[in-house]
Amino acid sequence: MNIIKELYNSKREFLFKLVLVLFCFSLVILSISAYYKFIISERPFFNIDINNDGYPDLNIDFSTGKCVLNCTLNLKTPQTNINYGNGKEPIFNVDTNGDSVPDQNLMNQDLNDDGICDLNCDLNKDGFPDINIDIDGDAIADLNIDIDNDKVPDINIDLYFDKFPTLNIDLNNDYICDINCDTSSDKIPDLNIDYGNDKIAHFNIDTNYDKVPDKNKMNQDLDKDGTCDINCDLDKDGFPDINIDINEDGKADLNIDINNDKKADINIDKNKNKIPDLNVDINGDYICDINCDTNDDGIPDINIDVNEDLNIDYNIDINKDGI
């Protein structure tokens, strides 16, 4: 009888200990789960902003729950589906089959096996290409082309990360600058300057290829009074802002400053397409005829031309009194 009682007590003690162990184990699991939920909530895996600019940089998911752009496991640098200039499409290290391995337009390509990067080269190790950038995936550099292998871009420099070259632009693929040429290495064009992105040199034109401007020069002081009269660059970015001579006849055509206050008064080209769209003077008397802005808010108030055919459509000022 005592033996049975001892066995019963032992079994009851065993069950009690088992329940206690299971209870403690459950508490551990719940604690771990709560901890990871806290970590994930405090540091989300998707849409990570690593530079604190308010925009996602890594593991961008566009609210789908799956990484679409700049996918990474180390949460430091992108490894697959890398974008360019905050674009919304993968361009480099593209993972086509979803196995987290890059398949197309790889980063840091050494095409000739000489141990030196030739294409999509990441110089500062941030995961994004800096020189010899292949935008279209044809294994040929399109932007920030380094010609002399000094790890500095020479041709088709994209200053604004918008996939379009803005400095030292090569139009015919001969690796020689044709427009917006920077001869002083200050990242400001000073030769064959384009206006309106029509791929034509309009200012500081070099006609004899000696890298010296000889036609329609910038910042012309015609009366030698120390003040710019034609093609005046006010903000020192290399492009004219007021009194722009677009047809190379020595006279201002666009953004004409009448009262010498360094502000455009007549024939204002807001869209930079070589066509005036505000305070348009048709007859050359330096008085507004179409799309006149009477309160200087940048919006036409009277004689408004809707169809851009130089015909007034509404708000006609019959008496020409500005009302």
Order of alpha helices (4+ residues) and beta strands (2+ residues): alpha-beta-beta
